Amino acid sequence: MRKILIAALLVSLASSFALGQTSTPEPAKPSQSQFKAEILAAGDKLDEAFLKSDPAALALLLADEFISTDGEGLVRDKAETIARLNRPHVKLESLGADEKEMRVSFYGDVAVETGRYTAKGTNRGKPFTEMERYTTVWVKRDARWQIVADHVSPYTE
């Protein structure tokens, strides 16, 4: 009988502690629109890094495991992508995504962005216009978005 009373007392004490505890509210999670604004801002930084041939800025935006596949099927890692900034024969004049075509889907700290962009510049003195559709996979790490994978395919209007 004594064991039953002790067990009942312990259960009663445990439940009173549980009922008396207050939980701290979880911090508010960012909304989809806030995440999309962050991706758009990161995309603007990416465009600027390419236009200014800024390897340091590009290095911050590309994850260490970054991999890119271009419209010809060539695969490049982070180092190879950054090295391409220093091609003296290629000069980008404009680069931008069509925001009407852009779609961003979120899966926790992962975002998949799809759309199309146009790049204009010169290659060996000859003007070019490049139009491509893209799929970019972003991951949020240490409070910033980084690209882990990118794929582009050419298109014509």
Secondary structure, DSSP 4 states (H G I P E B T S, - for coil): -HHHHHHHHHHHHHHHHHHH--PPPPPPPPPHHHHHHHHHHHHHHHHHHHHTT-HHHHHHHEEEEEEEE-TTS-EEEHHHHHHGGG-TTEEEEEEEE-TTT-EEEEETTEEEEEEEEEEEEEETTEEEEEEEEEEEEEEEETTEEEEEEEEEEE---
